[in-house]
Amino acid sequence: MKISYSKQLISFTDQITLLKQRGMVLGNETKALHLLQNISYYRLSGYWYPLLADKQRHIFKPGSTFEAAYNIYKFDSELRKLIIAELEKIEVAVRTQTAYILSTQYHAHWFEDSSLFSNPVRHTKVLAKIEEEYNRSDEEFITAFKAKYSDHFPPSWMTMEIASFGTLSILYGNLQPGRAKRSIAAYFGLPDTVFASWLHCIVYVRNICAHHSRLWNRILSIRPLMPRSPRNTFIALPASGTQQTYFVLSMIIYLLNTVNPNHSFISRFKELLNRYPSIDVRAMGFPINWENEKLWESV
């Protein structure tokens, strides 16, 4: 049976006292107080959770320090920044290929054509979302189009630029199976079902990064598919499955190898790990031999 939440907000100084009572070592209380005031107890608690010996009563392992938790927080922040910069490149490439291939095979306004989509209700909803995004846009090319043309929407190579990545993912996932859908996925070296699941996952991870949420040891609520016979080099299916950071990072590398073959993502990720030697990569789903995976070999 559910109960009403009864815990009260406690002051920042009382938060310090509570952490010490639970066994956390605070080397610099002034700094810890400043971080609690600016980051929040609740946000930081996700990073000291691995330091707890008793997760029910929130008792820390002997020797657990506030600095160790903050170190994980800083690593996670840098990891998200590293990821989101690469997701932008992937997103732009997906927009470009989707608009180009579907406009070539069908017509410039393919996204309005309900016959091209599997679920009519979902298509109606996504069109309404595109209309919202179109009406809200203040991009110069959209303003110029509205001023000159009477069409309800611009052609897809314009419209896809102002549609959110989530909208684009839904559009692709809802496309009728066929040559065009396969062609888009094939450009990225994947079957269409796998590509649809990866797009869904990338949108989810992008939102995690954009909202500064914890990523490093997160179990994703979306399960991207493992490609059975990827066209290009990929990893073996990890024992941890596909819902941890290791698989997401491997997805990003795989897509970048098409989108930006001269990328330095792997070397920059390894440099990040070198700056934070206390980070346990197993918490991110990394296998013991991950550096021997051909996909993860630095060029």
Backbone hydrogen bonds in HBPLUS format (Angstrom, degrees):
<---DONOR---> <-ACCEPTOR-->    atom                        ^
c    i                          cat <-CA-CA->   ^        H-A-AA   ^      H-
h    n   atom  resd res      DA  || num        DHA   H-A  angle D-A-AA Bond
n    s   type  num  typ     dist DA aas  dist angle  dist       angle   num
A0015-GLN N   A0011-SER O   2.89 MM   4  6.21 139.5  2.05 145.1 157.3     1
A0016-ILE N   A0012-PHE O   3.18 MM   4  6.57 147.3  2.29 144.0 151.2     2
A0017-THR N   A0013-THR O   3.14 MM   4  6.50 158.7  2.18 144.7 149.9     3
A0018-LEU N   A0014-ASP O   2.85 MM   4  6.06 157.9  1.90 147.6 153.6     4
A0019-LEU N   A0015-GLN O   3.01 MM   4  6.22 160.0  2.05 148.2 152.7     5
A0020-LYS N   A0016-ILE O   3.10 MM   4  6.39 158.8  2.15 151.1 156.4     6
A0021-GLN N   A0017-THR O   2.91 MM   4  6.17 154.7  1.98 149.4 157.1     7
A0022-ARG N   A0018-LEU O   3.04 MM   4  6.29 140.6  2.20 144.0 154.2     8
A0024-MET N   A0019-LEU O   3.02 MM   5  5.50 161.1  2.05 153.6 147.6     9
A0023-GLY N   A0020-LYS O   3.06 MM   3  5.12 159.9  2.10 103.8 109.7    10
A0060-PHE N   A0022-ARG O   2.90 MM  38  6.05 167.8  1.91 159.6 163.7    11
A0025-VAL N   A0064-SER O   2.75 MM  39  5.95 169.3  1.76 159.6 163.1    12
A0066-PHE N   A0025-VAL O   2.96 MM  41  6.22 152.4  2.03 160.6 160.1    13
A0032-ALA N   A0028-ASN O   2.96 MM   4  6.24 161.8  1.99 152.8 158.7    14
A0033-LEU N   A0029-GLU O   2.83 MM   4  5.96 157.1  1.88 147.3 152.8    15
A0034-HIS N   A0030-THR O   3.05 MM   4  6.28 156.8  2.10 143.1 149.4    16
A0035-LEU N   A0031-LYS O   2.93 MM   4  6.24 157.0  1.98 152.3 158.3    17
A0036-LEU N   A0032-ALA O   2.96 MM   4  6.20 156.3  2.02 149.1 155.5    18
A0037-GLN N   A0033-LEU O   3.00 MM   4  6.21 148.4  2.10 145.3 154.0    19
A0038-ASN N   A0034-HIS O   3.11 MM   4  6.32 133.1  2.34 138.9 150.9    20
A0038-ASN N   A0035-LEU O   3.21 MM   3  5.12 131.2  2.46  92.5 105.2    21
A0039-ILE N   A0035-LEU O   2.72 MM   4  5.58 143.1  1.86 152.7 159.5    22
A0040-SER N   A0036-LEU O   3.20 MM   4  4.65 132.9  2.43 106.4 119.5    23
A0044-LEU N   A0040-SER O   3.12 MM   4  6.35 167.4  2.14 152.1 155.9    24
A0045-SER N   A0041-TYR O   2.84 MM   4  5.93 137.4  2.02 146.8 159.2    25
A0047-TYR N   A0044-LEU O   2.84 MM   3  5.41 151.7  1.91 116.6 125.6    26
A0049-TYR N   A0045-SER O   3.08 MM   4  6.02 120.2  2.45 139.3 151.4    27
A0051-LEU N   A0048-TRP O   2.91 MM   3  5.17 146.1  2.02 107.6 118.6    28
A0052-LEU N   A0049-TYR O   3.14 MM   3  5.50 168.7  2.16 116.4 119.2    29
A0061-LYS N   A0051-LEU O   2.90 MM  10  5.95 168.5  1.91 166.5 162.7    30
A0053-ALA N   A0059-ILE O   2.72 MM   6  5.77 145.5  1.84 145.7 157.3    31
A0054-ASP N   A0059-ILE O   3.08 MM   5  4.99 167.1  2.10 142.2 145.3    32
A0058-HIS N   A0054-ASP O   2.77 MM   4  5.51 113.1  2.22 137.6 154.9    33
A0059-ILE N   A0054-ASP O   3.01 MM   5  4.99 149.6  2.11 135.1 142.1    34
A0064-SER N   A0061-LYS O   3.13 MM   3  5.67 153.0  2.21 144.3 141.2    35
A0069-ALA N   A0065-THR O   3.39 MM   4  6.81 155.7  2.46 144.9 149.7    36
A0070-TYR N   A0066-PHE O   2.94 MM   4  6.23 160.3  1.98 152.1 158.2    37
A0071-ASN N   A0067-GLU O   2.85 MM   4  5.97 142.8  1.99 141.1 151.3    38
A0072-ILE N   A0068-ALA O   3.23 MM   4  6.54 150.6  2.32 141.6 147.6    39
A0073-TYR N   A0069-ALA O   3.04 MM   4  6.38 154.6  2.11 145.4 152.9    40
A0074-LYS N   A0070-TYR O   2.92 MM   4  6.21 157.4  1.97 149.4 154.2    41
A0075-PHE N   A0071-ASN O   3.00 MM   4  6.26 157.0  2.06 145.9 152.2    42
A0076-ASP N   A0072-ILE O   2.91 MM   4  6.13 164.3  1.93 153.5 157.4    43
A0077-SER N   A0073-TYR O   2.98 MM   4  6.23 154.7  2.05 147.8 154.8    44
A0078-GLU N   A0074-LYS O   3.05 MM   4  6.31 160.5  2.09 149.6 154.0    45
A0079-LEU N   A0075-PHE O   2.84 MM   4  6.06 153.4  1.91 151.6 160.2    46
A0080-ARG N   A0076-ASP O   2.98 MM   4  6.20 160.3  2.02 150.3 154.1    47
A0081-LYS N   A0077-SER O   3.16 MM   4  6.43 157.7  2.21 145.1 150.9    48
A0082-LEU N   A0078-GLU O   2.97 MM   4  6.17 155.1  2.03 146.1 152.9    49
A0083-ILE N   A0079-LEU O   2.96 MM   4  6.21 157.9  2.01 151.0 156.8    50
A0084-ILE N   A0080-ARG O   2.90 MM   4  6.06 172.1  1.91 156.8 158.5    51
A0085-ALA N   A0081-LYS O   3.39 MM   4  6.41 153.5  2.46 141.4 146.5    52
A0086-GLU N   A0083-ILE O   2.99 MM   3  5.38 126.8  2.28 106.9 120.4    53
A0087-LEU N   A0083-ILE O   2.92 MM   4  6.21 154.4  1.99 155.1 163.6    54
A0088-GLU N   A0084-ILE O   3.20 MM   4  6.31 143.9  2.34 138.4 145.4    55
A0089-LYS N   A0086-GLU O   3.09 MM   3  5.33 120.3  2.46 101.0 114.3    56
A0090-ILE N   A0086-GLU O   3.19 MM   4  6.58 157.9  2.24 150.1 156.1    57
A0091-GLU N   A0087-LEU O   2.78 MM   4  5.93 165.0  1.81 153.5 158.0    58
A0092-VAL N   A0088-GLU O   3.00 MM   4  6.19 164.0  2.03 150.8 154.2    59
A0093-ALA N   A0089-LYS O   3.15 MM   4  6.34 158.0  2.20 142.3 148.1    60
A0094-VAL N   A0090-ILE O   2.92 MM   4  6.20 155.7  1.98 153.2 160.2    61
A0095-ARG N   A0091-GLU O   2.96 MM   4  6.22 163.0  1.99 155.1 159.3    62
A0096-THR N   A0092-VAL O   3.02 MM   4  6.22 164.5  2.04 148.6 152.6    63
A0097-GLN N   A0093-ALA O   2.95 MM   4  6.15 172.8  1.96 155.2 156.6    64
A0098-THR N   A0094-VAL O   2.93 MM   4  5.91 162.1  1.97 149.7 155.4    65
A0099-ALA N   A0095-ARG O   3.04 MM   4  6.16 174.0  2.04 154.1 156.0    66
A0100-TYR N   A0096-THR O   2.98 MM   4  6.03 161.6  2.01 148.5 154.5    67
A0101-ILE N   A0097-GLN O   2.89 MM   4  5.81 170.4  1.90 149.6 152.7    68
A0102-LEU N   A0098-THR O   3.13 MM   4  6.00 163.5  2.15 146.3 151.4    69
A0103-SER N   A0099-ALA O   3.04 MM   4  5.81 149.1  2.14 135.3 144.2    70
A0104-THR N   A0100-TYR O   2.95 MM   4  6.00 148.1  2.06 141.6 150.5    71
A0105-GLN N   A0101-ILE O   2.97 MM   4  6.18 160.7  2.01 147.2 152.1    72
A0106-TYR N   A0102-LEU O   2.85 MM   4  5.70 155.7  1.90 140.2 147.9    73
A0110-TRP N   A0107-HIS O   3.25 MM   3  5.44 136.8  2.45 127.0 120.3    74
A0156-SER N   A0108-ALA O   2.80 MM  48  5.60 158.3  1.85 146.9 152.7    75
A0112-GLU N   A0109-HIS O   3.02 MM   3  5.74 162.3  2.05 122.6 128.0    76
A0113-ASP N   A0110-TRP O   3.00 MM   3  5.25 153.0  2.08 110.1 118.6    77
A0116-LEU N   A0113-ASP O   3.10 MM   3  5.88 166.1  2.12 122.8 127.1    78
A0117-PHE N   A0114-SER O   3.16 MM   3  5.54 167.8  2.17 115.7 118.6    79
A0176-GLN N   A0116-LEU O   2.81 MM  60  5.61 162.3  1.84 148.1 143.3    80
A0118-SER N   A0174-ASN O   2.75 MM  56  5.54 165.3  1.78 166.7 171.3    81
A0123-HIS N   A0119-ASN O   2.95 MM   4  6.19 153.9  2.02 151.7 160.2    82
A0124-THR N   A0120-PRO O   2.91 MM   4  6.14 155.2  1.97 148.0 153.7    83
A0125-LYS N   A0121-VAL O   3.06 MM   4  6.33 159.2  2.10 148.4 153.8    84
A0126-VAL N   A0122-ARG O   2.93 MM   4  6.15 157.4  1.98 148.7 154.8    85
A0127-LEU N   A0123-HIS O   2.95 MM   4  6.11 150.6  2.03 146.6 154.4    86
A0128-ALA N   A0124-THR O   3.08 MM   4  6.34 152.0  2.17 143.3 150.5    87
A0129-LYS N   A0125-LYS O   3.03 MM   4  6.34 146.9  2.15 141.2 150.5    88
A0130-ILE N   A0126-VAL O   2.90 MM   4  6.18 153.6  1.97 145.1 151.9    89
A0131-GLU N   A0127-LEU O   2.90 MM   4  6.16 153.2  1.97 145.4 152.9    90
A0132-GLU N   A0128-ALA O   3.03 MM   4  6.32 152.8  2.11 142.6 149.4    91
A0133-GLU N   A0129-LYS O   2.99 MM   4  6.29 162.3  2.02 150.9 155.3    92
A0134-TYR N   A0130-ILE O   2.78 MM   4  5.97 151.4  1.86 148.7 157.4    93
A0135-ASN N   A0131-GLU O   2.86 MM   4  6.03 163.6  1.88 151.8 155.7    94
A0136-ARG N   A0132-GLU O   2.98 MM   4  6.09 142.4  2.12 143.4 153.8    95
A0137-SER N   A0133-GLU O   3.06 MM   4  6.00 129.9  2.32 135.8 147.0    96
A0142-ILE N   A0139-GLU O   3.08 MM   3  5.32 127.7  2.37 102.3 115.9    97
A0143-THR N   A0139-GLU O   2.96 MM   4  6.27 164.7  1.99 160.0 164.5    98
A0144-ALA N   A0140-GLU O   2.88 MM   4  6.06 161.8  1.91 153.7 158.5    99
A0145-PHE N   A0141-PHE O   3.11 MM   4  6.13 147.3  2.22 128.0 136.6   100
A0146-LYS N   A0142-ILE O   2.95 MM   4  6.21 166.6  1.97 157.1 159.5   101
A0147-ALA N   A0143-THR O   3.10 MM   4  6.28 151.1  2.19 143.1 150.9   102
A0148-LYS N   A0144-ALA O   3.19 MM   4  6.32 136.1  2.39 139.7 149.9   103
A0148-LYS N   A0145-PHE O   3.14 MM   3  5.30 132.2  2.38  99.3 111.8   104
A0149-TYR N   A0145-PHE O   2.84 MM   4  5.69 171.5  1.84 164.5 165.8   105
A0158-MET N   A0155-PRO O   2.93 MM   3  5.67 155.0  2.00 122.0 129.6   106
A0159-THR N   A0155-PRO O   2.95 MM   4  6.15 170.5  1.96 151.6 154.1   107
A0160-MET N   A0156-SER O   2.80 MM   4  5.51 168.4  1.81 144.6 147.9   108
A0161-GLU N   A0158-MET O   2.98 MM   3  5.39 142.8  2.13 108.0 119.2   109
A0162-ILE N   A0159-THR O   3.10 MM   3  5.58 146.1  2.22 109.5 118.3   110
A0163-ALA N   A0159-THR O   3.07 MM   4  6.28 125.6  2.38 145.0 160.4   111
A0168-LEU N   A0164-SER O   3.05 MM   4  6.40 158.5  2.10 148.3 154.0   112
A0169-SER N   A0165-PHE O   2.91 MM   4  6.13 153.9  1.98 145.2 152.0   113
A0170-ILE N   A0166-GLY O   3.03 MM   4  6.30 155.6  2.09 146.7 152.6   114
A0171-LEU N   A0167-THR O   2.93 MM   4  6.19 161.2  1.96 153.0 158.4   115
A0172-TYR N   A0168-LEU O   2.97 MM   4  6.23 163.9  2.00 150.9 154.6   116
A0173-GLY N   A0169-SER O   2.92 MM   4  6.10 168.6  1.94 150.0 153.7   117
A0174-ASN N   A0170-ILE O   2.98 MM   4  6.04 142.8  2.12 145.4 154.4   118
A0175-LEU N   A0172-TYR O   3.11 MM   3  5.28 158.9  2.15 107.4 114.1   119
A0182-ARG N   A0178-GLY O   3.04 MM   4  6.25 163.0  2.07 155.7 161.1   120
A0183-SER N   A0179-ARG O   2.81 MM   4  5.95 149.4  1.90 147.5 156.7   121
A0184-ILE N   A0180-ALA O   3.11 MM   4  6.40 155.3  2.17 151.5 155.6   122
A0185-ALA N   A0181-LYS O   3.33 MM   4  6.59 171.1  2.34 148.7 150.6   123
A0186-ALA N   A0182-ARG O   2.75 MM   4  5.88 155.6  1.81 149.8 158.0   124
A0187-TYR N   A0183-SER O   3.05 MM   4  6.22 142.5  2.20 141.2 148.9   125
A0188-PHE N   A0185-ALA O   2.96 MM   3  5.40 134.0  2.18 107.2 119.0   126
A0190-LEU N   A0185-ALA O   3.10 MM   5  5.26 165.7  2.12 127.6 129.4   127
A0189-GLY N   A0186-ALA O   2.88 MM   3  4.65 160.7  1.92 102.0 107.2   128
A0231-ARG N   A0189-GLY O   3.47 MM  42  5.09 163.2  2.50 136.3 137.2   129
A0195-PHE N   A0191-PRO O   2.94 MM   4  6.13 165.9  1.96 157.9 162.6   130
A0196-ALA N   A0192-ASP O   2.93 MM   4  6.04 159.0  1.97 147.5 152.3   131
A0197-SER N   A0193-THR O   3.22 MM   4  6.44 155.3  2.28 139.7 145.7   132
A0198-TRP N   A0194-VAL O   2.90 MM   4  6.20 150.1  1.99 150.7 160.0   133
A0199-LEU N   A0195-PHE O   2.88 MM   4  6.14 160.2  1.92 154.1 158.9   134
A0200-HIS N   A0196-ALA O   3.09 MM   4  6.30 162.6  2.12 146.0 150.4   135
A0201-CYS N   A0197-SER O   3.03 MM   4  6.21 155.1  2.09 141.0 147.7   136
A0202-ILE N   A0198-TRP O   2.78 MM   4  6.00 158.1  1.83 153.7 159.9   137
A0203-VAL N   A0199-LEU O   2.98 MM   4  6.22 161.0  2.02 154.8 158.8   138
A0204-TYR N   A0200-HIS O   3.20 MM   4  6.41 156.8  2.25 141.7 147.9   139
A0205-VAL N   A0201-CYS O   2.85 MM   4  6.16 162.2  1.88 155.4 159.9   140
A0206-ARG N   A0202-ILE O   2.77 MM   4  5.88 157.5  1.82 149.0 156.0   141
A0207-ASN N   A0203-VAL O   3.01 MM   4  6.23 149.8  2.10 143.1 150.5   142
A0208-ILE N   A0204-TYR O   3.04 MM   4  6.40 148.5  2.14 143.6 152.6   143
A0209-CYS N   A0205-VAL O   2.95 MM   4  6.28 162.0  1.99 153.7 157.4   144
A0210-ALA N   A0206-ARG O   2.85 MM   4  6.05 160.4  1.88 148.6 154.7   145
A0211-HIS N   A0207-ASN O   3.00 MM   4  6.05 143.2  2.14 141.9 150.0   146
A0213-SER N   A0208-ILE O   2.96 MM   5  5.15 166.3  1.98 158.3 156.1   147
A0212-HIS N   A0209-CYS O   3.11 MM   3  5.06 162.5  2.14 105.8 109.0   148
A0218-ARG N   A0215-LEU O   3.07 MM   3  5.12 169.2  2.08 116.2 119.1   149
A0220-LEU N   A0243-GLN O   2.70 MM  23  4.86 165.0  1.72 152.8 151.7   150
A0241-GLY N   A0238-PRO O   2.92 MM   3  5.29 162.1  1.96 112.6 118.1   151
A0247-PHE N   A0244-GLN O   3.13 MM   3  5.84 125.7  2.44 116.3 126.9   152
A0248-VAL N   A0244-GLN O   3.37 MM   4  6.71 160.2  2.41 148.2 154.0   153
A0249-LEU N   A0245-THR O   2.84 MM   4  6.07 166.8  1.86 162.4 165.0   154
A0246-TYR N   A0284-MET O   2.85 MM  38  5.73 156.0  1.91 170.1 161.9   155
A0250-SER N   A0246-TYR O   3.00 MM   4  6.18 151.2  2.09 142.7 150.9   156
A0251-MET N   A0247-PHE O   2.86 MM   4  6.15 150.0  1.95 147.4 155.7   157
A0252-ILE N   A0248-VAL O   2.96 MM   4  6.29 157.7  2.01 150.7 156.3   158
A0253-ILE N   A0249-LEU O   3.00 MM   4  6.29 159.7  2.04 148.1 153.0   159
A0254-TYR N   A0250-SER O   2.94 MM   4  6.12 163.2  1.96 148.3 153.2   160
A0255-LEU N   A0251-MET O   2.97 MM   4  6.26 162.6  2.01 155.1 158.7   161
A0256-LEU N   A0252-ILE O   2.83 MM   4  5.98 158.0  1.88 150.3 157.4   162
A0257-ASN N   A0253-ILE O   2.93 MM   4  6.11 143.3  2.07 148.5 157.3   163
A0258-THR N   A0255-LEU O   3.06 MM   3  5.49 150.0  2.16 107.7 116.4   164
A0259-VAL N   A0255-LEU O   2.95 MM   4  6.21 171.9  1.96 154.3 156.4   165
A0260-ASN N   A0256-LEU O   2.65 MM   4  5.03 157.5  1.70 135.2 143.5   166
A0263-HIS N   A0260-ASN O   2.88 MM   3  5.54 140.4  2.04 138.2 137.0   167
A0268-ARG N   A0264-SER O   3.00 MM   4  6.16 159.3  2.04 155.4 161.9   168
A0269-PHE N   A0265-PHE O   2.88 MM   4  6.06 149.1  1.97 147.8 156.3   169
A0270-LYS N   A0266-ILE O   2.96 MM   4  6.22 160.0  2.00 151.8 157.2   170
A0271-GLU N   A0267-SER O   2.91 MM   4  6.12 148.3  2.01 142.2 151.2   171
A0272-LEU N   A0268-ARG O   3.01 MM   4  6.20 147.9  2.11 137.7 146.0   172
A0273-LEU N   A0269-PHE O   3.02 MM   4  6.41 155.3  2.08 149.1 155.0   173
A0274-ASN N   A0270-LYS O   2.98 MM   4  6.25 149.3  2.08 141.8 150.4   174
A0275-ARG N   A0271-GLU O   3.04 MM   4  6.36 140.0  2.20 142.7 152.9   175
A0275-ARG N   A0272-LEU O   3.14 MM   3  5.18 126.3  2.44  95.3 109.0   176
A0276-TYR N   A0273-LEU O   3.08 MM   3  5.06 139.7  2.25  96.5 108.3   177
A0279-ILE N   A0276-TYR O   3.10 MM   3  5.85 169.8  2.12 125.5 128.7   178
A0283-ALA N   A0280-ASP O   3.08 MM   3  5.84 152.4  2.16 118.8 124.9   179
A0284-MET N   A0281-VAL O   2.93 MM   3  5.25 151.1  2.01 106.7 116.0   180
A0286-PHE N   A0281-VAL O   3.22 MM   5  5.58 160.1  2.26 143.3 138.0   181
A0285-GLY N   A0282-ARG O   2.97 MM   3  4.99 161.5  2.01 106.3 110.4   182
A0290-TRP N   A0287-PRO O   3.35 MM   3  5.32 153.6  2.43 116.5 112.8   183
A0292-ASN N   A0289-ASN O   2.90 MM   3  5.49 154.6  1.96 118.7 127.1   184
A0293-GLU N   A0290-TRP O   3.10 MM   3  5.42 159.4  2.15 108.0 114.5   185
A0296-TRP N   A0293-GLU O   2.86 MM   3  5.40 136.5  2.05 113.9 125.6   186
A0297-GLU N   A0294-LYS O   3.22 MM   3  5.32 167.6  2.24 108.1 111.0   187
